[in-house]
């Protein structure tokens, strides 16, 4: 009965790694605005940095990332020279060595960078910014055919967290998504990073993939647990071929139906909890001693473009094609396509081309949505009073949640909203009630479950 209720409420909704979400960014917020926002930034506040490496050496058919398959290293090397120039431009605008509390390298496949390029890139970052001694420096890893010298170079430059893309260990599933990655290959890479002193490890798993089954994902989840990662992300495959045309290579009749997909999610989540991982927000799991679990316990868990984080910095600066920066004034995104990014950097040293300035109401709604996404609850009267808004202005949103309340998916009392254990898979739907931009939404999203 519970699964029938969840399916009844399931519909497309944003993932809420930001609010407002990226489809609402506009070209009216661009490089000149970005420069002004950087110049106004409080020098006393710590920063986080994100670097996007938009290259892979093969195409995974499920992928929703901004990436390009390359057969030669030359395009990567050319891109890195532009990335270095962008770092120099931003550092010059900020003035002085700003303190950095967190660095994340995403993609694409950042791990394909040559060892000498990692050393050169880190040397520049260290000269441009003051990296805190306890800063977390994370990189996304494609474990397939990663040379030992690359692992050594990552450890040498200071990487202290590695996130491994797995998706599923079943051979038929891997074949159906064009990502052949046997368990032993992943295990060897996990062992290699630990041998080089990189002990904080994440693993990404997916449900809803073609040819996936409940029994199969349970086996994959058990294999993930055997690797003892600190964190696990359990993402739902977003089949959006209108947005990512290469997903048309996936046979739609091989995708699990709604019942099977929900079952996969609940089975895998239950297995991780049974193994001692704490369920974090919507789709992350962490060991009790991990920073995510501690941040949740302390009320400090955050959500940004990389997902759930314990990073307390209020400003994130993104470098590279499609990278998004989050500043007090709003969000701003670099040119998404690599040629356009390269040209913009050559011309101006910055590549920002679209974004959105935040209103006071945007900031309030962002706080509400982030509280729900991170803590599965929000005290509307308290958060509105803190922001000098009237909680009564959210009567329509509370009304929209009424059907979820009647079905036991949320509890509402005195303006406080709590998502129940049963309602957790629909967390994005609960958040969508507070998304004023959805009323004029033209973008298409993946389903919530």
C-alpha positions, -999 to +999 in steps of 0.1 A: +000+000+000+028+024+009+045+019-025+012+026-042+009+059-024+045+069-033+039+061-070+007+082-070+026+113-060+057+106-081+063+132-109+091+152-124+108+176-101+142+194-099+170+179-079+174+212-059+212+214-058+204+251-060+174+274-057+165+289-081+175+261-103+198+264-134+169+265-160+160+299-147+195+315-152+195+342-178+221+359-201+214+392-183+238+381-155+272+376-172+309+384-169+307+420-159+282+411-132+304+383-120+334+406-118+314+431-097+302+403-074+337+390-069+351+425-062+324+430-035+331+397-018+341+399+019+378+390+022+373+375+056+350+347+044+364+313+034+358+300-002+352+267-018+365+260-053+351+237-080+370+227-111+352+211-140+372+188-164+348+182-193+365+152-209+362+114-209+379+087-229+347+068-236+310+076-236+288+062-208+253+061-223+235+069-190+256+101-184+240+134-178+272+154-173+287+181-194+316+161-210+332+153-244+349+121-254+385+127-265+409+103-283+439+126-280+453+145-250+459+178-269+424+192-263+427+185-226+461+203-225+447+233-244+417+234-220+440+233-189+459+264-202+425+283-203+416+269-168+449+283-155+442+317-170+407+317-154+423+309-120+447+338-124+419+362-135+397+353-105+425+355-080+435+389-094+400+403-090+396+389-055+430+403-045+453+386-020+454+349-011+418+341-001+414+312+023+401+280+008+383+254+029+372+229+002+382+219-033+364+196-057+374+183-091+345+170-112+337+161-147+338+144-170+367+124-157+393+145-139+414+115-132+424+113-168+447+144-163+484+135-167+505+136-135+526+166-147+494+185-153+481+178-118+513+191-104+513+222-125+476+229-118+480+225-081+511+246-080+490+274-096+461+269-072+485+270-042+501+302-054+468+319-061+449+309-029+456+300+007+445+264+011+436+257+047+456+229+064+424+209+070+408+216+036+391+187+020+404+182-016+382+158-035+383+143-070+359+122-090+375+090-102+368+067-132+384+035-120+388+020-154+424+017-165+438+044-142+476+041-141+494+037-108+514+069-115+482+089-117+470+076-084+504+085-069+503+120-084+468+127-070+480+117-035+512+138-040+494+170-047+471+167-017+439+149-028+424+135+004+390+122-008+383+102-039+348+095-053+345+064-075+318+061-102+304+026-101+267+026-111+263-012-110+285-042-109+262-065-130+279-074-163+246-071-183+237-038-168+273-025-176+270-036-211+236-019-216+251+015-205+285+011-222+305+011-190+324-022-185+339-020-150+341-054-131+342-054-093+378-065-092+388-034-112+371-011-088+385-030-058+421-026-071+417+011-075+402+014-040+431-005-026+456+017-046+442+049-033+443+036+003+479+024-002+488+060-013+472+074+019+439+086+004+416+070+029+384+090+026+364+073-002+330+077-018+312+054-042+283+063-065+257+037-073+226+041-095+192+026-096+167+026-125+193+016-151+184-007-181+183-044-172+187-036-135+167-057-110+160-056-073+181-087-067+209-073-089+212-039-072+211-056-039+241-077-050+259-045-062+251-027-029+265-056-009+297-054-030+299-017-024+296-023+014+325-049+011+347-020-001+339-001+031+336+034+016+330+063+040+301+076+019+277+061-007+255+081-031+225+062-045+213+082-075+183+075-096+190+073-133+175+103-151+164+092-186+163+126-204+171+118-241+156+152-251+184+168-231+212+142-236+207+127-271+232+099-265+208+084-240+188+073-271+213+045-273+197+030-242+168+007-250+138+022-232+121-012-230+150-024-209+144+003-183+127-009-151+091+002-145+080+025-117+074-004-092+107-020-099+126+013-098+111+022-064+118-012-051+155-010-062+158+023-043+142+011-011+161-023-011+195-007-016+188+020+010+177-006+035+209-026+029+231+004+035+213+013+067+216-024+079+253-022+072+256+007+096+255+037+072+234+067+082+208+078+057+216+115+048+190+136+031+175+121+000+201+097-014+234+097+005+247+073+031+276+079+055+294+061+082+286+077+116+321+090+120+321+107+085+319+144+082+284+143+065+270+123+095+286+147+120+273+178+100+238+163+100+239+158+138+252+193+144+227+209+121+254+220+096+247+198+066+245+218+034+236+211-002+253+225-033+260+217-069+281+186-059+252+173-037+253+170+001+284+185+018+298+194+052+316+223+038+307+254+057+320+280+032+292+303+021+308+310-013+316+285-041+336+296-071+334+274-102+362+272-128+359+256-162+332+250-188+297+249-174+309+255-138+285+274-116+296+298-089+274+306-059+280+340-043+259+360-018+244+380-047+234+350-068+245+322-091+265+326-123+275+299-148+304+297-173+299+289-210+288+253-211+305+242-244+343+239-242+350+259-275+329+288-262+346+286-228+380+286-244+372+316-266+357+336-237+388+330-216+411+340-245+391+372-249+383+383-213+399+359-188+364+351-175+337+329-192+305+337-172+276+339-196+243+333-176+231+335-140+205+349-117+205+376-090+188+365-058+159+384-043+151+383-006+123+359-013+146+337-034+170+335-004+141+326+020+128+299-003+163+285-008+167+283+030+133+264+033+142+240+005+177+234+018+163+227+053+139+201+038+166+185+016+191+183+044+171+178+076+137+166+062+120+193+082+116+231+084+101+254+109+083+279+087+074+305+114+109+305+127+127+308+094+102+334+082+107+355+113+144+353+109+140+366+073+114+393+081+087+375+061+052+365+072+047+327+075+011+334+064+024+341+029+030+303+025-006+293+030-009+281-006+023+260-003+009+244+029-023+237+010-003+220-018+012+197+008-022+187+022-026+156+000+009+144+011-001+150+047-033+130+044-013+101+029+012+102+058+041+114+038+045+147+057+035+159+091+024+196+096+019+211+130+021+248+139+038+256+106+065+230+111+068+205+083+084+171+089+089+146+061+081+111+074+102+080+068+076+069+043+077+103+025+115+105+022+116+092-014+094+121-024+115+147-008+119+166-041+082+168-044+079+183-010+105+209-019+087+216-052+058+230-033+080+260-023+095+265-058+077+296-071+096+293-105+079+260-113+046+278-120+062+292-151+086+263-157+094+253-192+123+229-185+117+192-183+129+172-153+134+136-143+109+119-120+114+123-083+118+085-076 
